[in-house]
Amino acid sequence: RERIERAGILTLAAEAWKQDGNLLKAAQLLEREGEIEEAADLFARSGHPAEAGALLDKARDFAGAATHYRQAGMMEDAARLLLKAGDPIGAARIH
């Protein structure tokens, strides 16, 4: 029960940070909560696309991760993940 209450508090804190405009802090809290998609979106919106890519890579959303890695200028990582996502043509276009 304590863990559930703690989870609720972190989510509320993340929302408060988000409302206050601190997207990076909100993303970090949401990542701790396992809210991967929302955390990745906030990382990207706060100017940290590499962190967004890493989260989505761990979640096995390879195409989404590749998009963020490309935005971060990490072309080799983007191409590698496009191959994992089943998009060899997209991977070839990066190189």
C-alpha positions, -999 to 999 in steps of 0.1 A, spaced: 0 0 0 28 24 8 43 18 -26 9 27 -42 7 59 -22 43 68 -31 35 62 -68 5 85 -66 26 112 -50 53 110 -77 27 113 -104 12 143 -87 46 159 -83 53 152 -120 21 170 -130 30 199 -107 64 202 -124 48 200 -158 23 227 -150 51 248 -137 70 245 -170 98 222 -157 93 194 -183 127 179 -176 119 173 -139 85 160 -148 100 136 -173 124 123 -147 97 116 -122 75 99 -148 104 77 -159 107 66 -123 70 57 -123 74 37 -155 53 61 -176 77 56 -205 57 72 -234 48 104 -215 83 107 -200 99 103 -235 76 129 -249 85 154 -221 122 146 -225 120 154 -262 99 186 -256 125 198 -230 153 195 -255 166 161 -245 158 138 -275 187 114 -267 171 106 -233 137 101 -251 153 77 -275 170 57 -248 136 53 -230 118 42 -261 146 18 -270 143 1 -236 105 -1 -242 112 -17 -275 96 11 -295 125 11 -320 109 33 -346 100 60 -320 135 57 -305 151 61 -339 132 94 -345 145 109 -313 180 96 -319 179 112 -353 168 145 -337 198 142 -313 221 137 -343 228 101 -333 225 88 -368 242 54 -363 219 46 -334 189 58 -354 198 35 -383 205 5 -360 170 9 -344 153 13 -378 168 -20 -387 154 -35 -355 120 -19 -363 120 -37 -397 127 -6 -418 160 -13 -437 152 13 -463 148 40 -437 180 28 -421 198 30 -455 185 65 -460 203 77 -429 237 66 -441 
